[in-house]
Each structure stands twice: as structure tokens, then as C-alpha cells.
Amino acid sequence: MRTFCKGILFVIGFLVAFPMIFLSWLETWLTGNNCERAFSACKEILSIIPTPLGNYMRRAFYWATCTSVSWNTNFIFGSWLAHRNNKIAQRVTIGAYSFIGYADIGENVLFGARVSIVSGKYQHGRPDQRVNQEETEDENVIIKIGRNSWIGQDVVIMANIGENCTVGAGSVVMKDVPDNSTVLGNPARKVNLK
């Protein structure tokens, strides 16, 4: 019964968000994936709609417009996906005011508030390019987060995180985190909890 009720709420969210979904589909049809202006405007509007209706509208919008986002992903108030090319598996919760660039997120992942997944370390070019005033080349990468991981509040992620991991609040992940690890700090380092 609970799944049925959630399905009904998802359909309602889809219908209410449909004008924005259609606008994003139209933009994709006209430009391919070369332009995300309509998508960006819609995601920003949807991010600030409160109540469970806002959550279901965000679910429906990302489910309909992104590469692969599960219909039962929770997008808490203020959270958003920067690009269409995101994959999010089932039973994921994206905490309030979280920002996701390019990501592939496994099932049962929980994000605290204000988590940022930036699209790699060089998404705005390499430092030597900027120092030499050369034209910078964006190097966006898809950040992978393994299933059953928990990401604490105010974490910044620039590298992959394995399965069954815990990332402590306020950490900055700059190197890949292996499966079954707990990391914390800036930069994030593996710790042994007893």
C-alpha cells in the first residue's frame, strides 16, 4: 500500500512538473545535449519548491530528463543536479542544498545537507593553464559513489567513493576512497574506528 501511495504521489508530481519536463525535452530535441539553459532554469525553480510535493516534482523532473535517475530518489529542498548526464540508483536521498555535477550514484546512498559533488579536480581547467594565461579546457569526469555509502554534511567530493563507505562531515575527498572505508578530514584520510 505504501509503494502504491508513493507511486500516486509521483504521478501527481510528474503532472505538475510536466510543463518544465516538456520544455527540457524540447531543448534536448532542438539542440541535442549541447545546451542546458532550459534544463538549468527548471531545476533551479524546482529546487526551491517546499513540501513533499516539491520532492515529488524534483523526482519526476530528473527521472524524465536525466540519463538514469530512479523514481524513488529523494531530493530534499534546495538540492539539484547540474547536468542531465547523471545516474542515480534506487533509494538514494540527496540532502538539503546539495549540488551534484556529473555523478553515478549506487543504491541506498544517503547524503547529508550541503554536499557538493564537483565534476573532478579540473572542471575549470588545470592550474598551469591559468597561470600561463592559456585557454583552459574543462575536464569533467563522472564521480562514482558506491552503494550503501553515507556522505556526511558539508562534504566536497572530487574523486570516486567505493561501496559501504562513510565520509565524515566537512570532509574534502580528493583521492579515490576504497570499498568499506571511513574517511574524514581535509583532505579526507582513512581512519579506523573501534
N, CA, C and O atoms as a DFTB+ gen file, in Angstrom:
776 C
 N C O
     1  1       0.818      -1.197       0.000
     2  2       0.000       0.000       0.000
     3  2       0.865       1.265       0.000
     4  3       0.562       2.241      -0.687
     5  1       1.939       1.226       0.779
     6  2       2.813       2.396       0.863
     7  2       3.458       2.698      -0.490
     8  3       3.533       3.859      -0.894
     9  1       3.922       1.663      -1.191
    10  2       4.518       1.851      -2.511
    11  2       3.487       2.386      -3.496
    12  3       3.804       3.229      -4.335
    13  1       2.259       1.900      -3.395
    14  2       1.180       2.386      -4.264
    15  2       0.949       3.878      -4.046
    16  3       0.832       4.638      -5.007
    17  1       0.883       4.298      -2.778
    18  2       0.668       5.717      -2.457
    19  2       1.807       6.576      -2.975
    20  3       1.578       7.663      -3.505
    21  1       3.056       6.086      -2.822
    22  2       4.207       6.829      -3.348
    23  2       4.137       6.937      -4.867
    24  3       4.489       7.968      -5.441
    25  1       3.678       5.857      -5.518
    26  2       3.516       5.886      -6.971
    27  2       2.497       6.925      -7.408
    28  3       2.704       7.632      -8.395
    29  1       1.387       7.016      -6.664
    30  2       0.363       8.023      -6.978
    31  2       0.942       9.429      -6.809
    32  3       0.720      10.295      -7.656
    33  1       1.681       9.658      -5.722
    34  2       2.293      10.974      -5.494
    35  2       3.314      11.306      -6.582
    36  3       3.438      12.462      -6.988
    37  1       4.047      10.289      -7.056
    38  2       4.998      10.505      -8.145
    39  2       4.272      10.951      -9.412
    40  3       4.719      11.874     -10.093
    41  1       3.166      10.304      -9.725
    42  2       2.387      10.673     -10.914
    43  2       1.870      12.103     -10.791
    44  3       1.898      12.858     -11.762
    45  1       1.399      12.478      -9.605
    46  2       0.937      13.860      -9.381
    47  2       2.099      14.836      -9.576
    48  3       1.948      15.863     -10.236
    49  1       3.265      14.508      -8.995
    50  2       4.444      15.354      -9.184
    51  2       4.820      15.475     -10.649
    52  3       5.192      16.555     -11.109
    53  1       4.725      14.374     -11.387
    54  2       5.032      14.387     -12.820
    55  2       4.085      15.320     -13.569
    56  3       4.519      16.118     -14.400
    57  1       2.789      15.217     -13.269
    58  2       1.808      16.053     -13.961
    59  2       2.014      17.536     -13.665
    60  3       1.905      18.374     -14.560
    61  1       2.312      17.858     -12.402
    62  2       2.525      19.264     -12.037
    63  2       3.818      19.799     -12.671
    64  3       3.870      20.956     -13.089
    65  1       4.849      18.966     -12.739
    66  2       6.139      19.392     -13.306
    67  2       6.193      19.239     -14.823
    68  3       7.192      19.612     -15.438
    69  1       5.147      18.701     -15.438
    70  2       5.214      18.379     -16.867
    71  2       5.571      19.565     -17.762
    72  3       6.334      19.369     -18.707
    73  1       5.071      20.784     -17.530
    74  2       5.491      21.888     -18.414
    75  2       7.021      22.070     -18.433
    76  3       7.594      22.354     -19.485
    77  1       7.673      21.909     -17.288
    78  2       9.129      22.040     -17.234
    79  2       9.814      20.830     -17.871
    80  3      10.843      20.967     -18.532
    81  1       9.235      19.652     -17.666
    82  2       9.769      18.443     -18.297
    83  2       9.694      18.585     -19.813
    84  3      10.656      18.283     -20.518
    85  1       8.551      19.045     -20.311
    86  2       8.371      19.219     -21.756
    87  2       9.353      20.238     -22.308
    88  3       9.937      20.020     -23.370
    89  1       9.541      21.344     -21.607
    90  2      10.483      22.376     -22.051
    91  2      11.907      21.818     -22.139
    92  3      12.640      22.122     -23.079
    93  1      12.285      21.015     -21.172
    94  2      13.617      20.395     -21.183
    95  2      13.740      19.375     -22.312
    96  3      14.777      19.309     -22.973
    97  1      12.690      18.575     -22.540
    98  2      12.689      17.629     -23.662
    99  2      12.825      18.369     -24.992
   100  3      13.576      17.951     -25.873
   101  1      12.089      19.474     -25.123
   102  2      12.125      20.270     -26.350
   103  2      13.532      20.816     -26.593
   104  3      14.036      20.784     -27.715
   105  1      14.154      21.314     -25.532
   106  2      15.524      21.814     -25.655
   107  2      16.474      20.708     -26.117
   108  3      17.315      20.940     -26.985
   109  1      16.347      19.513     -25.547
   110  2      17.190      18.387     -25.949
   111  2      16.938      18.021     -27.410
   112  3      17.880      17.761     -28.159
   113  1      15.688      18.002     -27.808
   114  2      15.348      17.656     -29.178
   115  2      15.918      18.670     -30.165
   116  3      16.391      18.292     -31.236
   117  1      15.876      19.959     -29.811
   118  2      16.350      21.004     -30.715
   119  2      17.869      21.143     -30.742
   120  3      18.441      21.470     -31.781
   121  1      18.523      20.898     -29.613
   122  2      19.968      21.171     -29.532
   123  2      20.808      19.941     -29.226
   124  3      22.035      20.039     -29.184
   125  1      20.193      18.794     -29.011
   126  2      20.945      17.647     -28.503
   127  2      21.275      17.930     -27.049
   128  3      20.494      18.569     -26.344
   129  1      22.412      17.463     -26.606
   130  2      22.831      17.772     -25.232
   131  2      23.799      18.945     -25.198
   132  3      24.542      19.114     -24.231
   133  1      23.790      19.761     -26.258
   134  2      24.724      20.882     -26.349
   135  2      24.297      22.093     -25.539
   136  3      25.107      22.985     -25.286
   137  1      23.058      22.135     -25.136
   138  2      22.558      23.295     -24.400
   139  2      21.717      22.812     -23.228
   140  3      20.912      21.891     -23.367
   141  1      21.908      23.437     -22.081
   142  2      21.133      23.065     -20.893
   143  2      20.508      24.290     -20.226
   144  3      20.298      24.295     -19.014
   145  1      20.216      25.307     -20.996
   146  2      19.668      26.530     -20.400
   147  2      18.268      26.315     -19.837
   148  3      17.990      26.704     -18.703
   149  1      17.394      25.706     -20.612
   150  2      16.030      25.450     -20.116
   151  2      16.077      24.462     -18.953
   152  3      15.394      24.649     -17.946
   153  1      16.888      23.406     -19.096
   154  2      17.058      22.432     -18.018
   155  2      17.521      23.134     -16.746
   156  3      16.989      22.873     -15.667
   157  1      18.509      24.023     -16.862
   158  2      19.042      24.734     -15.693
   159  2      18.000      25.630     -15.047
   160  3      17.884      25.667     -13.822
   161  1      17.247      26.346     -15.853
   162  2      16.212      27.220     -15.287
   163  2      15.169      26.399     -14.532
   164  3      14.747      26.775     -13.439
   165  1      14.757      25.279     -15.120
   166  2      13.737      24.438     -14.481
   167  2      14.237      23.818     -13.189
   168  3      13.509      23.785     -12.197
   169  1      15.472      23.324     -13.185
   170  2      15.991      22.685     -11.969
   171  2      16.106      23.688     -10.832
   172  3      15.878      23.338      -9.674
   173  1      16.461      24.942     -11.149
   174  2      16.580      25.959     -10.110
   175  2      15.213      26.304      -9.516
   176  3      15.077      26.465      -8.303
   177  1      14.214      26.414     -10.372
   178  2      12.854      26.686      -9.884
   179  2      12.373      25.526      -9.015
   180  3      11.844      25.738      -7.924
   181  1      12.559      24.300      -9.504
   182  2      12.085      23.126      -8.770
   183  2      12.807      22.939      -7.439
   184  3      12.227      22.409      -6.492
   185  1      14.066      23.367      -7.359
   186  2      14.837      23.141      -6.130
   187  2      14.263      23.876      -4.930
   188  3      14.496      23.474      -3.790
   189  1      13.515      24.947      -5.169
   190  2      13.031      25.753      -4.043
   191  2      11.537      25.559      -3.744
   192  3      10.948      26.328      -2.984
   193  1      10.938      24.539      -4.340
   194  2       9.536      24.255      -4.021
   195  2       9.502      23.375      -2.774
   196  3      10.009      22.254      -2.789
   197  1       8.900      23.889      -1.686
   198  2       8.899      23.129      -0.427
   199  2       7.851      22.027      -0.414
   200  3       7.136      21.820      -1.394
   201  1       7.774      21.342       0.681
   202  2       6.793      20.294       0.975
   203  2       7.079      19.023       0.180
   204  3       7.897      19.027      -0.739
   205  1       6.401      17.940       0.539
   206  2       6.570      16.695      -0.222
   207  2       6.244      16.850      -1.711
   208  3       6.823      16.149      -2.541
   209  1       5.327      17.756      -2.060
   210  2       5.024      17.964      -3.477
   211  2       6.285      18.401      -4.227
   212  3       6.535      17.933      -5.338
   213  1       7.073      19.284      -3.635
   214  2       8.327      19.708      -4.268
   215  2       9.267      18.537      -4.465
   216  3       9.899      18.420      -5.515
   217  1       9.368      17.665      -3.466
   218  2      10.213      16.472      -3.580
   219  2       9.758      15.600      -4.749
   220  3      10.586      15.149      -5.541
   221  1       8.460      15.360      -4.863
   222  2       7.950      14.514      -5.948
   223  2       8.088      15.194      -7.310
   224  3       8.291      14.514      -8.316
   225  1       7.981      16.515      -7.358
   226  2       8.196      17.224      -8.618
   227  2       9.652      17.099      -9.062
   228  3       9.924      16.883     -10.243
   229  1      10.589      17.234      -8.118
   230  2      12.007      17.078      -8.459
   231  2      12.289      15.650      -8.917
   232  3      12.999      15.436      -9.900
   233  1      11.728      14.672      -8.201
   234  2      11.893      13.270      -8.596
   235  2      11.456      13.066     -10.048
   236  3      12.190      12.507     -10.862
   237  1      10.246      13.533     -10.350
   238  2       9.678      13.333     -11.689
   239  2      10.503      14.053     -12.749
   240  3      10.757      13.501     -13.819
   241  1      10.918      15.272     -12.460
   242  2      11.692      16.044     -13.436
   243  2      13.005      15.345     -13.768
   244  3      13.323      15.157     -14.942
   245  1      13.772      14.957     -12.749
   246  2      15.062      14.314     -13.013
   247  2      14.886      12.919     -13.607
   248  3      15.683      12.500     -14.446
   249  1      13.853      12.197     -13.182
   250  2      13.563      10.882     -13.757
   251  2      13.305      11.003     -15.261
   252  3      13.751      10.167     -16.047
   253  1      12.580      12.056     -15.645
   254  2      12.183      12.222     -17.044
   255  2      13.257      12.871     -17.913
   256  3      13.239      12.697     -19.131
   257  1      14.182      13.608     -17.325
   258  2      15.115      14.393     -18.148
   259  2      16.574      13.951     -18.066
   260  3      17.366      14.318     -18.934
   261  1      16.949      13.184     -17.062
   262  2      18.357      12.786     -16.894
   263  2      18.618      11.408     -17.503
   264  3      17.690      10.695     -17.884
   265  1      19.904      11.050     -17.586
   266  2      20.293       9.774     -18.170
   267  2      19.580       8.611     -17.498
   268  3      18.955       7.796     -18.177
   269  1      19.664       8.521     -16.166
   270  2      19.010       7.433     -15.444
   271  2      18.903       7.801     -13.967
   272  3      19.850       7.615     -13.203
   273  1      17.762       8.317     -13.577
   274  2      17.516       8.668     -12.182
   275  2      16.285       7.896     -11.726
   276  3      15.229       7.975     -12.354
   277  1      16.423       7.152     -10.637
   278  2      15.317       6.346     -10.122
   279  2      14.153       7.236      -9.680
   280  3      14.353       8.341      -9.176
   281  1      12.954       6.737      -9.877
   282  2      11.762       7.494      -9.500
   283  2      11.638       7.656      -7.990
   284  3      10.905       8.529      -7.525
   285  1      12.348       6.825      -7.210
   286  2      12.196       6.929      -5.757
   287  2      13.398       7.578      -5.074
   288  3      13.639       7.358      -3.886
   289  1      14.146       8.374      -5.828
   290  2      15.222       9.174      -5.234
   291  2      14.591      10.371      -4.522
   292  3      13.715      11.036      -5.074
   293  1      15.039      10.639      -3.303
   294  2      14.557      11.810      -2.561
   295  2      15.469      12.991      -2.827
   296  3      16.676      12.913      -2.598
   297  1      14.903      14.076      -3.303
   298  2      15.635      15.334      -3.488
   299  2      15.074      16.329      -2.481
   300  3      14.029      16.936      -2.712
   301  1      15.776      16.492      -1.363
   302  2      15.293      17.375      -0.308
   303  2      15.417      18.830      -0.779
   304  3      16.169      19.127      -1.707
   305  1      14.678      19.724      -0.135
   306  2      14.597      21.139      -0.506
   307  2      15.976      21.737      -0.804
   308  3      16.915      21.579      -0.024
   309  1      16.082      22.416      -1.927
   310  2      17.307      23.122      -2.295
   311  2      18.330      22.266      -3.030
   312  3      19.350      22.794      -3.474
   313  1      18.095      20.965      -3.175
   314  2      19.067      20.100      -3.851
   315  2      18.815      20.107      -5.356
   316  3      17.688      20.295      -5.815
   317  1      19.898      19.897      -6.113
   318  2      19.747      19.896      -7.569
   319  2      20.887      19.180      -8.264
   320  3      21.984      19.042      -7.723
   321  1      20.598      18.725      -9.488
   322  2      21.582      18.114     -10.378
   323  2      21.963      19.157     -11.420
   324  3      21.093      19.754     -12.053
   325  1      23.260      19.375     -11.599
   326  2      23.702      20.425     -12.513
   327  2      23.515      20.059     -13.977
   328  3      23.327      20.941     -14.816
   329  1      23.565      18.773     -14.293
   330  2      23.529      18.339     -15.689
   331  2      22.601      17.150     -15.879
   332  3      22.246      16.459     -14.925
   333  1      22.219      16.929     -17.122
   334  2      21.348      15.795     -17.450
   335  2      22.073      14.461     -17.349
   336  3      21.443      13.436     -17.090
   337  1      23.372      14.457     -17.548
   338  2      24.132      13.209     -17.629
   339  2      24.469      12.676     -16.240
   340  3      25.638      12.589     -15.863
   341  1      23.442      12.324     -15.493
   342  2      23.608      11.762     -14.154
   343  2      22.888      10.432     -14.057
   344  3      21.859      10.215     -14.697
   345  1      23.452       9.534     -13.236
   346  2      22.818       8.254     -12.960
   347  2      22.672       8.117     -11.446
   348  3      23.642       8.249     -10.701
   349  1      21.448       7.851     -11.010
   350  2      21.191       7.665      -9.588
   351  2      20.302       6.434      -9.439
   352  3      19.217       6.361     -10.017
   353  1      20.779       5.471      -8.656
   354  2      20.055       4.211      -8.453
   355  2      18.923       4.403      -7.435
   356  3      18.643       5.522      -7.005
   357  1      18.293       3.314      -7.068
   358  2      17.135       3.348      -6.171
   359  2      17.502       3.683      -4.728
   360  3      18.621       3.455      -4.270
   361  1      16.504       4.235      -4.033
   362  2      16.575       4.508      -2.596
   363  2      17.773       5.385      -2.209
   364  3      18.495       5.078      -1.260
   365  1      17.970       6.456      -2.938
   366  2      19.017       7.428      -2.635
   367  2      18.336       8.670      -2.076
   368  3      17.272       9.066      -2.553
   369  1      18.944       9.281      -1.071
   370  2      18.445      10.547      -0.545
   371  2      19.527      11.601      -0.701
   372  3      20.643      11.449      -0.204
   373  1      19.177      12.671      -1.402
   374  2      20.074      13.801      -1.611
   375  2      19.660      14.874      -0.606
   376  3      18.545      15.391      -0.672
   377  1      20.548      15.205       0.314
   378  2      20.232      16.134       1.397
   379  2      19.973      17.552       0.933
   380  3      20.263      17.914      -0.207
   381  1      19.426      18.345       1.829
   382  2      19.065      19.731       1.533
   383  2      20.273      20.529       1.045
   384  3      21.380      20.395       1.568
   385  1      20.038      21.349       0.043
   386  2      21.034      22.263      -0.523
   387  2      22.261      21.548      -1.086
   388  3      23.344      22.129      -1.140
   389  1      22.102      20.308      -1.499
   390  2      23.221      19.576      -2.099
   391  2      23.277      19.848      -3.591
   392  3      22.253      20.072      -4.237
   393  1      24.493      19.823      -4.128
   394  2      24.748      20.114      -5.531
   395  2      25.517      18.947      -6.140
   396  3      26.524      18.505      -5.587
   397  1      25.044      18.453      -7.272
   398  2      25.706      17.335      -7.933
   399  2      26.028      17.729      -9.364
   400  3      25.133      18.080     -10.134
   401  1      27.318      17.670      -9.724
   402  2      27.754      17.950     -11.090
   403  2      27.456      16.755     -11.969
   404  3      26.313      16.565     -12.385
   405  1      28.473      15.938     -12.263
   406  2      28.300      14.695     -13.006
   407  2      28.559      13.549     -12.038
   408  3      29.627      13.488     -11.430
   409  1      27.596      12.635     -11.886
   410  2      27.775      11.553     -10.922
   411  2      27.056      10.282     -11.353
   412  3      26.094      10.307     -12.120
   413  1      27.561       9.173     -10.828
   414  2      26.943       7.857     -10.960
   415  2      26.838       7.316      -9.533
   416  3      27.835       6.880      -8.956
   417  1      25.638       7.345      -8.971
   418  2      25.432       7.044      -7.553
   419  2      24.704       5.708      -7.411
   420  3      23.646       5.499      -8.005
   421  1      25.283       4.809      -6.619
   422  2      24.693       3.490      -6.390
   423  2      23.499       3.552      -5.457
   424  3      23.174       4.612      -4.922
   425  1      22.844       2.412      -5.262
   426  2      21.623       2.365      -4.453
   427  2      21.919       2.513      -2.959
   428  3      23.016       2.215      -2.486
   429  1      20.906       2.981      -2.242
   430  2      20.945       3.137      -0.781
   431  2      22.024       4.100      -0.298
   432  3      22.599       3.892       0.770
   433  1      22.302       5.135      -1.054
   434  2      23.282       6.137      -0.639
   435  2      22.525       7.276       0.044
   436  3      21.459       7.691      -0.411
   437  1      23.088       7.769       1.135
   438  2      22.473       8.845       1.894
   439  2      23.429      10.032       1.955
   440  3      24.573       9.896       2.391
   441  1      22.951      11.198       1.515
   442  2      23.724      12.435       1.564
   443  2      23.204      13.307       2.690
   444  3      21.993      13.444       2.860
   445  1      24.097      13.893       3.453
   446  2      23.704      14.910       4.412
   447  2      23.431      16.210       3.668
   448  3      23.431      16.241       2.437
   449  1      23.199      17.273       4.412
   450  2      22.932      18.579       3.805
   451  2      24.205      19.197       3.229
   452  3      25.310      18.947       3.710
   453  1      24.027      19.991       2.211
   454  2      25.083      20.806       1.595
   455  2      26.277      19.991       1.103
   456  3      27.421      20.418       1.261
   457  1      26.028      18.836       0.516
   458  2      27.088      18.037      -0.096
   459  2      27.291      18.538      -1.522
   460  3      26.322      18.796      -2.236
   461  1      28.536      18.672      -1.929
   462  2      28.850      19.094      -3.298
   463  2      29.661      18.016      -3.984
   464  3      30.711      17.602      -3.491
   465  1      29.169      17.564      -5.125
   466  2      29.949      16.662      -5.965
   467  2      30.376      17.479      -7.176
   468  3      29.590      17.707      -8.096
   469  1      31.623      17.913      -7.162
   470  2      32.136      18.656      -8.308
   471  2      32.661      17.643      -9.315
   472  3      33.041      16.531      -8.949
   473  1      32.679      18.023     -10.547
   474  2      32.963      17.074     -11.627
   475  2      34.455      16.882     -11.847
   476  3      34.966      17.106     -12.945
   477  1      35.141      16.470     -10.808
   478  2      36.578      16.243     -10.888
   479  2      37.362      17.450     -10.408
   480  3      36.794      18.491     -10.077
   481  1      38.659      17.293     -10.377
   482  2      39.533      18.345      -9.852
   483  2      39.785      19.465     -10.843
   484  3      40.177      20.565     -10.452
   485  1      39.567      19.200     -12.113
   486  2      39.950      20.175     -13.144
   487  2      38.769      20.575     -14.011
   488  3      38.910      20.717     -15.226
   489  1      37.615      20.758     -13.406
   490  2      36.442      21.099     -14.197
   491  2      36.522      22.496     -14.803
   492  3      35.767      22.815     -15.721
   493  1      37.418      23.323     -14.304
   494  2      37.627      24.659     -14.878
   495  2      39.044      24.808     -15.414
   496  3      39.599      25.907     -15.418
   497  1      39.622      23.710     -15.863
   498  2      40.972      23.736     -16.413
   499  2      42.024      23.444     -15.358
   500  3      41.746      23.461     -14.159
   501  1      43.227      23.179     -15.819
   502  2      44.348      22.878     -14.924
   503  2      45.027      24.171     -14.467
   504  3      45.025      25.169     -15.188
   505  1      45.608      24.146     -13.265
   506  2      46.241      25.359     -12.741
   507  2      47.320      25.927     -13.658
   508  3      47.413      27.145     -13.811
   509  1      48.144      25.062     -14.275
   510  2      49.208      25.570     -15.141
   511  2      48.648      26.311     -16.348
   512  3      49.297      27.228     -16.852
   513  1      47.476      25.944     -16.821
   514  2      46.849      26.663     -17.927
   515  2      46.453      28.070     -17.491
   516  3      46.626      29.032     -18.240
   517  1      45.921      28.183     -16.281
   518  2      45.504      29.501     -15.791
   519  2      46.701      30.383     -15.492
   520  3      46.678      31.577     -15.790
   521  1      47.751      29.811     -14.903
   522  2      48.947      30.594     -14.572
   523  2      49.587      31.163     -15.829
   524  3      50.008      32.320     -15.853
   525  1      49.656      30.348     -16.867
   526  2      50.258      30.776     -18.132
   527  2      49.270      31.514     -19.022
   528  3      49.575      31.817     -20.175
   529  1      48.091      31.803     -18.490
   530  2      47.032      32.513     -19.190
   531  2      46.695      31.861     -20.528
   532  3      46.361      32.538     -21.500
   533  1      46.788      30.533     -20.557
   534  2      46.390      29.784     -21.735
   535  2      44.883      29.588     -21.707
   536  3      44.242      29.769     -20.672
   537  1      44.327      29.218     -22.847
   538  2      42.915      28.877     -22.880
   539  2      42.723      27.589     -22.087
   540  3      43.410      26.597     -22.327
   541  1      41.794      27.609     -21.149
   542  2      41.588      26.429     -20.302
   543  2      40.639      25.450     -20.980
   544  3      39.735      25.837     -21.721
   545  1      40.872      24.182     -20.706
   546  2      39.996      23.132     -21.201
   547  2      39.337      22.461     -20.001
   548  3      40.018      21.958     -19.107
   549  1      38.012      22.461     -19.992
   550  2      37.283      21.802     -18.911
   551  2      37.510      20.301     -18.980
   552  3      37.427      19.701     -20.052
   553  1      37.796      19.701     -17.840
   554  2      37.970      18.258     -17.748
   555  2      36.950      17.709     -16.767
   556  3      37.264      17.453     -15.604
   557  1      35.735      17.532     -17.241
   558  2      34.671      16.990     -16.390
   559  2      34.744      15.475     -16.374
   560  3      34.882      14.836     -17.417
   561  1      34.652      14.911     -15.194
   562  2      34.613      13.457     -15.045
   563  2      33.360      13.084     -14.259
   564  3      32.831      13.881     -13.483
   565  1      32.906      11.872     -14.475
   566  2      31.754      11.378     -13.725
   567  2      32.265      10.767     -12.426
   568  3      33.044       9.814     -12.450
   569  1      31.833      11.309     -11.303
   570  2      32.223      10.820      -9.981
   571  2      31.309       9.658      -9.608
   572  3      30.085       9.773      -9.680
   573  1      31.909       8.545      -9.213
   574  2      31.133       7.361      -8.841
   575  2      31.089       7.214      -7.324
   576  3      32.100       7.349      -6.635
   577  1      29.891       6.933      -6.827
   578  2      29.705       6.679      -5.398
   579  2      29.032       5.316      -5.279
   580  3      27.936       5.102      -5.798
   581  1      29.704       4.400      -4.590
   582  2      29.217       3.033      -4.462
   583  2      28.002       2.918      -3.562
   584  3      27.710       3.804      -2.758
   585  1      27.308       1.816      -3.716
   586  2      26.070       1.588      -2.971
   587  2      26.327       1.506      -1.473
   588  3      27.433       1.199      -1.027
   589  1      25.281       1.787      -0.714
   590  2      25.288       1.704       0.748
   591  2      26.296       2.635       1.415
   592  3      26.765       2.343       2.515
   593  1      26.635       3.742       0.774
   594  2      27.566       4.694       1.374
   595  2      26.796       5.832       2.024
   596  3      25.674       6.152       1.632
   597  1      27.420       6.430       3.019
   598  2      26.833       7.556       3.728
   599  2      27.796       8.722       3.630
   600  3      28.978       8.596       3.951
   601  1      27.280       9.862       3.181
   602  2      28.090      11.061       2.990
   603  2      27.598      12.109       3.985
   604  3      26.436      12.514       3.941
   605  1      28.474      12.543       4.874
   606  2      28.091      13.492       5.915
   607  2      27.836      14.893       5.392
   608  3      28.058      15.185       4.218
   609  1      27.371      15.742       6.273
   610  2      27.039      17.123       5.940
   611  2      28.273      17.910       5.516
   612  3      29.364      17.695       6.044
   613  1      28.097      18.828       4.555
   614  2      29.136      19.768       4.107
   615  2      30.357      19.088       3.496
   616  3      31.463      19.619       3.589
   617  1      30.178      17.929       2.876
   618  2      31.289      17.225       2.231
   619  2      31.442      17.721       0.798
   620  3      30.455      17.980       0.110
   621  1      32.702      17.852       0.355
   622  2      33.021      18.177      -1.037
   623  2      33.690      16.949      -1.635
   624  3      34.676      16.446      -1.095
   625  1      33.151      16.466      -2.756
   626  2      33.645      15.230      -3.371
   627  2      34.213      15.530      -4.753
   628  3      33.520      16.061      -5.620
   629  1      35.497      15.179      -4.947
   630  2      36.170      15.367      -6.235
   631  2      36.752      14.071      -6.773
   632  3      37.438      14.081      -7.795
   633  1      36.487      12.945      -6.096
   634  2      37.018      11.644      -6.509
   635  2      35.981      10.571      -6.180
   636  3      35.005      10.830      -5.477
   637  1      36.206       9.376      -6.693
   638  2      35.265       8.273      -6.507
   639  2      35.245       7.768      -5.069
   640  3      36.246       7.825      -4.355
   641  1      34.069       7.269      -4.662
   642  2      33.899       6.681      -3.338
   643  2      33.357       5.269      -3.539
   644  3      32.404       5.068      -4.291
   645  1      33.960       4.303      -2.875
   646  2      33.574       2.906      -3.039
   647  2      32.264       2.556      -2.348
   648  3      31.538       3.427      -1.869
   649  1      31.982       1.255      -2.310
   650  2      30.770       0.756      -1.660
   651  2      30.949       0.699      -0.145
   652  3      32.059       0.521       0.357
   653  1      29.837       0.852       0.573
   654  2      29.810       0.706       2.041
   655  2      30.792       1.647       2.740
   656  3      31.451       1.262       3.706
   657  1      30.882       2.865       2.252
   658  2      31.816       3.840       2.828
   659  2      31.070       4.883       3.654
   660  3      29.880       5.131       3.460
   661  1      31.811       5.483       4.579
   662  2      31.315       6.614       5.354
   663  2      32.297       7.755       5.178
   664  3      33.505       7.584       5.340
   665  1      31.761       8.930       4.843
   666  2      32.588      10.125       4.701
   667  2      32.122      11.106       5.766
   668  3      30.975      11.554       5.756
   669  1      33.030      11.436       6.689
   670  2      32.689      12.299       7.811
   671  2      32.337      13.715       7.394
   672  3      32.805      14.209       6.367
   673  1      31.515      14.358       8.195
   674  2      31.055      15.719       7.915
   675  2      32.229      16.666       7.711
   676  3      33.233      16.591       8.418
   677  1      32.090      17.551       6.744
   678  2      33.092      18.568       6.473
   679  2      34.312      18.082       5.715
   680  3      35.257      18.849       5.528
   681  1      34.323      16.848       5.277
   682  2      35.496      16.292       4.585
   683  2      35.582      16.786       3.149
   684  3      34.581      17.167       2.542
   685  1      36.805      16.772       2.619
   686  2      37.058      17.087       1.213
   687  2      37.741      15.869       0.606
   688  3      38.893      15.571       0.923
   689  1      37.024      15.165      -0.272
   690  2      37.527      13.924      -0.868
   691  2      38.236      14.262      -2.170
   692  3      37.599      14.633      -3.155
   693  1      39.573      14.129      -2.169
   694  2      40.373      14.452      -3.350
   695  2      40.979      13.220      -4.000
   696  3      41.431      13.285      -5.144
   697  1      40.998      12.086      -3.284
   698  2      41.520      10.827      -3.815
   699  2      40.455       9.761      -3.678
   700  3      39.613       9.821      -2.782
   701  1      40.495       8.776      -4.578
   702  2      39.514       7.690      -4.535
   703  2      39.499       7.018      -3.164
   704  3      40.545       6.813      -2.548
   705  1      38.300       6.678      -2.698
   706  2      38.107       6.014      -1.415
   707  2      37.751       4.552      -1.693
   708  3      36.758       4.286      -2.370
   709  1      38.546       3.592      -1.182
   710  2      38.250       2.173      -1.440
   711  2      36.997       1.698      -0.700
   712  3      36.543       2.337       0.249
   713  1      36.449       0.571      -1.146
   714  2      35.264      -0.020      -0.518
   715  2      35.480      -0.210       0.987
   716  3      36.604      -0.414       1.445
   717  1      34.386      -0.138       1.739
   718  2      34.373      -0.429       3.181
   719  2      35.311       0.457       3.990
   720  3      35.934       0.000       4.949
   721  1      35.410       1.728       3.600
   722  2      36.310       2.653       4.296
   723  2      35.526       3.760       4.989
   724  3      34.414       4.108       4.592
   725  1      36.136       4.297       6.031
   726  2      35.646       5.512       6.673
   727  2      36.732       6.555       6.518
   728  3      37.881       6.326       6.897
   729  1      36.371       7.701       5.963
   730  2      37.343       8.776       5.771
   731  2      36.793      10.057       6.369
   732  3      35.581      10.258       6.452
   733  1      37.713      10.917       6.785
   734  2      37.310      12.233       7.259
   735  2      38.482      13.184       7.192
   736  3      39.640      12.771       7.133
   737  1      38.161      14.465       7.204
   738  2      39.181      15.499       7.211
   739  2      39.302      16.218       5.884
   740  3      38.598      15.925       4.918
   741  1      40.231      17.181       5.871
   742  2      40.526      17.971       4.675
   743  2      42.032      18.036       4.488
   744  3      42.710      18.793       5.183
   745  1      42.569      17.243       3.548
   746  2      41.890      16.291       2.677
   747  2      41.479      15.039       3.449
   748  3      42.059      14.713       4.484
   749  1      40.471      14.349       2.926
   750  2      39.928      13.169       3.610
   751  2      40.968      12.060       3.683
   752  3      41.633      11.746       2.696
   753  1      41.098      11.466       4.883
   754  2      42.033      10.363       5.112
   755  2      41.285       9.214       5.771
   756  3      40.323       9.422       6.510
   757  1      41.745       7.996       5.489
   758  2      41.123       6.808       6.051
   759  2      41.393       6.749       7.545
   760  3      42.503       7.023       8.000
   761  1      40.360       6.385       8.303
   762  2      40.501       6.238       9.749
   763  2      39.963       4.871      10.138
   764  3      39.106       4.311       9.454
   765  1      40.470       4.343      11.234
   766  2      39.982       3.070      11.778
   767  2      39.166       3.361      13.023
   768  3      39.685       3.873      14.014
   769  1      37.902       3.033      12.963
   770  2      37.024       3.245      14.117
   771  2      36.909       1.938      14.890
   772  3      36.690       0.877      14.305
   773  1      37.057       2.024      16.194
   774  2      36.961       0.815      17.032
   775  2      35.834       0.945      17.992
   776  3      35.588       0.035      18.783
